[in-house]
Amino acid sequence: MAAISASQVKALRERTGLGMMECKKALTETDGDIEVAIENLRKNSGLKAAKKADRTAAEGAVVTRIADDGSYGVMVEINSETDFVARDDNFKTFANTIVDAFFDAKSEDVAAVMDGELEKTREELVQKIGENISVRRAVVVDAGEGNTVGAYVHGSRIGALTVLDGGTVEAARDVAMHVAAINPKAARPDDMPQDQLDEEKAVILAQPDMAGKPENIAEKMVQGRLKKYLAENSLTEQAFVKDPDQTVAEYVKAAGGEVNSFTRFEVGEGIEVEEVDFAQEVMEQAGRA
């Protein structure tokens, strides 16, 4: 029996959309013949998963796990095609299994963590519920000695991990709640990406009240508005969501820490979802009947 190479498995995955282990098994059974493997997969349940593999999965859930001592945490986005399935107990159980696996592995490598039994479990769930399910992304945050990780998930769709230098788990969680609710663009003003500042400056210069202003006056106006923009969009400078009378930085300082960083996931962000005209689709199918 010929050894099955990684490139053969990759080629079969690309053609079928099936998982690594299922493709490897199919190739092993056919001594590496991809065409026969595909034909065999068409005769069993694997084809169902393959048909669903190219469907857009833009719903789902964000799940998190934090170490008891707040030393590290993980966050994973797991997608389904519909919100209905994302609320299903089978999906929730799968999501919890997945985040536990990433937590134990302390890895962000989706392909590596999902390789093996987890991928088989995913495929079985696809068969059971009839929708494409995918593990989209993961982040692992290690706070470092003396620092703290906090997590918060709002309604299963928006999640955040925060890291504080010092501080407490409760404070870190509160800041994660703030991040989930307010969606800051950067942790501190100095962390704001230059391209975002350039974009905002262009917007300011295009505003009607900037027309005809002398260059020096216009520059002062721009800098003033950029300062306001940074205050409104930097986590440390924002009014704390649980107590607007103090900034996030002030709240964290009172808890004995400083804001270090944050990561925020929102289900489906950045995924292009094809708009389906169901009436047109039915008419086309009726026309072909």
Secondary structure as UniProt FT lines:
FT   HELIX           6..16
FT   HELIX           20..29
FT   TURN            30..32
FT   HELIX           34..42
FT   HELIX           46..52
FT   TURN            53..54
FT   STRAND          59..66
FT   TURN            68..69
FT   STRAND          72..80
FT   HELIX           83..86
FT   HELIX           89..105
FT   HELIX           110..114
FT   TURN            115..116
FT   HELIX           117..129
FT   STRAND          134..142
FT   TURN            145..146
FT   STRAND          148..154
FT   TURN            155..157
FT   STRAND          158..166
FT   HELIX           169..182
FT   HELIX           189..191
FT   HELIX           194..205
FT   HELIX           208..210
FT   TURN            211..212
FT   HELIX           215..233
FT   HELIX           235..237
FT   STRAND          239..240
FT   TURN            241..242
FT   STRAND          243..247
FT   HELIX           248..254
FT   TURN            255..256
FT   STRAND          257..266
FT   TURN            267..270
FT   HELIX           278..288
//
